[in-house]
Amino acid sequence: SISLAQDTSLNYQTVLDKIEDTYHTQATSLNLANYKLTELPPEIGKLTHLTELNLAYNSLEELPPEIRNLKQLRVLILKENALRVVPAVILELQSLEKLDLSKTYLSRLPVAFDTLANLKILDLSFNGIEGFPSVLANFKKLEWLGLGSNHLQALPPAIGDLTTLKELSLHNAGLHRLPPEIGNLTQLETLTLSFNNLQDVPSEFSNLQNLKVLDIRNNIFYV
């Protein structure tokens, strides 16, 4: 039988081969999900033409500095890794439009996170983030935001600044109330608030005229 060390080595070589193949074919998308990687080969930096990179379901704790070369990257999937902090090198990828950091053991976002000003889709679900990250109020193009299964407790009035949002997921976030500024999110089509401790919703909810899906299951007013 193949040992874990051999298996990891084989996976690493397979990933190197895929990087080399992507380099030669000039493919714009690379899927490296579920290879049990503990480190990403620095050769990834060769793929300067890449627009989409999937690194989900690995065991990465950091990213190599060479990833800063991927200036055209628009989609980066890091779901289910062991990052614990947002790698600083990600903040240099300013063409990113979609970033998935769900289930990566994050507790906070860096102050400079808003350098990723072009983000339209951001998934921070299933982490240990304490409180609503104030830096998110600076994102003026965000259309989809996932913050469910974190320890938010409350939403600040600044949530109302995210006026481009079409979908907002806040399930199981420890919320006790919603600020009236949530009524500013008039582009919202989907709002998920299930498994919180809400007793009511503010009257400003009536402003959400585009809302098509509202999930408020398992809150106190359902008891």
Secondary structure, DSSP 8 states (H G I E B T S, - for coil): ---HHHHHHHHHHHHHHHHHHHHHHT-SEEE-TTS--SS--GGGGG-TT--EEE--SS--S---GGGGG-TT--EEE--S---SS--GGGGG-TT-SEEE-TTS------GGGGG-TT-SEEE--SS--BS--GGGGG-SS--EEE--SSB--S--GGGGG-TT-SEEE-TTS------GGGGG-TT-SEEE--SS------GGGGG-TT--EEE--SSGGG-
